[in-house]
Amino acid sequence: MTRSGLRIVPQMRRVFTALFLAACILFAGCGPSGSNEVVSSDDSDPTPPAGFVLTGSMNLYRSGHTATLLDDGTVLVEGGGYVVAYDPGILNGAGQPEPVDQPWGGCEIYTPTSGVFELCAPTDLPVYGHTATRLNDGTVLIAGGEIIFPVRPPNYFPTESYLSPGGEVYSPALREFSPTGSLNTPRKYHTATLLSNGMVLIVGGYDAAGNPLASAELFNPASETFTLTGSLNFARAGHTATLLGNGMVLIAGGSGPGTTLPDPAELYDPETGSFSVTGSLNAARTSHTATLLNDGTVLIAGGLATGNALASQAEIYNPTTGVFTGTGSLNSGRQRHTATLLPDGTVLIAGGSDVSYNALSSAELYKPATGTFTSISGLNFPRYSHTATLLGNGSVLLAGGSDPVTGTGYAAALSSAELY
């Protein structure tokens, strides 16, 4: 399959729809688990739980996916999907076929009032490391990422893997995707930020050869096209992008060329279409989180620092001064975690991994008033590279992710979800 063939999205989607439906019949683990408690099954808005409680499981095992809150209060889960297959040529210690994760396309919709994930139709191509951005009209832009094409049995490992050259727009009304314009530079592990003017800023990421990018693009929803804008001063991937109260976008951290971690942060100005260097992080880091707080400052937490060490001390970026200052330290250093601003102004830090990619179940709350982190009861399942979505009732949906110990197959992906 050539890269030009990727643009034949409708035909390919029909093929993957048929394959996915067949996989649901042939392979175990495709359907939602009946062991996870559904928090609510009526039509009222459920009361937020105390601590972490399980909700319905996803139909696919997912890691490196996205989760987007839609206008009707449901959540679109997209990409990073796998079904469990068994390779007769790979046996475990008991002489049984070893489970492996077969990449499959297909989005899901989570409904908070029922606690159930429902598959979208038609399915889309298996992709991960992409971005999902809710646009002002309620549709969702899916941009970039890496496509994995699975092969048929008995070899369940993918034979082709390369970057998606374009984007798709998801329509909640139709529950389907339509192709949009092509990226000027295919990329994965980039960032996408909805600007005040309704356009989407796509920044950095890795190219097909695994090199961090300095280029940036703008998606125009009216024309459904991507156009180049100014370039970063420092190429980076795995960074964060935060829309500030003044309409500018803070780009912080990430991985640079080789093993470098750029500590200078940058600001994107939509008025000029250019990036300018602002203050530097006290600890360069990648795979961290950035959370806009209610006072307009930005909390930078966790991540992997120079020397393959976890960055425990958090930092606060002040847009007025352009300076990063230290704040409290995490009780558990972590990377690939999630950080969610709660309605009371605190920040929920959940899951992640240590430097050896051992998944963590620990969680903590950051209190801006005191600049301190407090440990709370942990997740039901350790996970990293999961998603965390603030729901309309103030609870947080945490879904999927990876855990090499309890996950299935080579991707170690999880189907479980829980609410905080």
Secondary structure, 3 states (H helix, E strand, C coil): CCHHHHHCHHHHHHHHHHHHHHHHHHCCCCCCCCCCCCCCCCCCCCCCCCCCEECCCCCCEECCCEEEECCCCCEEEECCEEEEEEEEEEECCCCCEEEEEEECCCCEEEECCCCEEEECCCCCCCEECCEEEECCCCCEEEECCEEEECCCCCCCCCCEEEECCEEEEEECCCCEEEEEEECCCCCECCEEEECCCCCEEEECCECCCCCECCCEEEEECCCCEEEECCCCCCCCECCEEEECCCCCEEEECCECCCCCCCCEEEEEECCCCEEEEEEECCCCEECCEEEECCCCCEEEECCEECCCEECCEEEEEECCCCEEEEEEECCCCCECCEEEECCCCCEEEECCECCCCCECCCEEEEECCCCEEEEECCCCCCCECCEEEECCCCCEEEECCECCCCCECCCCEECCEEEC
